[in-house]
Amino acid sequence: MLGLLLGSIATVLLLATFIARIRLRWWWIRSFEFPRLQIASAAAPCLLAALLLPVSPMWRTIALVLCVTAVVIQACYILPWTRLWPKQVRSAKVRDEQRDITLLIANVLTTNRRASDLIRQVRAHQPDILLTLESDQWWQDQLDPALDATWPYSVKIPLDNLYGMHLYSRLPLEDTSVEWLIQDDIPSIHTHVRLPGGEAIRLFAVHPRPPAPGESEKSLWRDAELLWIGERIQKTPEPTLVAGDLNDVAWSRTTRRFCRIGGMLDPRRGRGMFSTFHAHYPILRWPLDHIFVSEHFMLGNMSRLQGFGSDHFPILATLCYRPTRSDEHEIPTASAEEQSEARQTIRKGQREEQD
């Protein structure tokens, strides 16, 4: 009986592992891309139990083979976001205030009312840019009096549909536009930030709709928006940052493809997952809030900040603009087939939204 139980658990874990590899966009399939660490963590004790507990040789073999397979497959996805992997973005050992930029990203949770706790952290860390997501008019009314004097450059999109977005900057913003890329109720901010040293860098702030019940039955629109940004970066290459709640994990097929299409780098690779969601349930936690950089940047530091009542933790990162050291990074590239598939996904997302 114990062997049957272990074999059944191992079968479920391996089935969950393989479901995530199915190339369909239904939300319940794509959701299996999120808990890779949790599945691997469940397979490990199951494997240990099969080794140590008195079970029949047949069930021991079945459980061991299935658990080892699940752990190996999951490890292939999550190991790059651990300290066991080489860093994708080099560390900057010398700081330059004229060329460094610090971003603080916070999905505030629209119904959360602990604005003072977030403001306290913003004042403590003094980022150059604060990006809030899910911020509505109430949040704007709380943030404006506290931030407008020190962060005078801003883009404010208060919405009550969970996709409001506010950008506060102490650095000048230029060529700023609010774009509705795939869906007409999901905004993104496109702007250039003028660094103290005079150089301008491009910033995309995004928050695509997640594939989830009550939100979207498929991941098509999220995938199309991310790939649109990646294709835009590829077509008009320049120093670029992409920041926001992507409603996707760093190791998913879509996010990795976005990085290859746009040639973008993930500062977390080789450093840790910096999981930001869910703030209230540690066992269900994965990295949803992201900062991606072009090869022109190195990393000063990165940290996950304290919770402030939201279901997301804020994340803070200092990016160091070092264009002369771009050749120190290995830039991901997309194949012709991937580029073609990305264009098809974008077109399909735009067409289905219009229907």
Order of alpha helices (4+ residues) and beta strands (2+ residues): alpha-alpha-alpha-alpha-beta-alpha-beta-alpha-beta-beta-beta-beta-beta-alpha-beta-alpha-beta-beta-beta-alpha
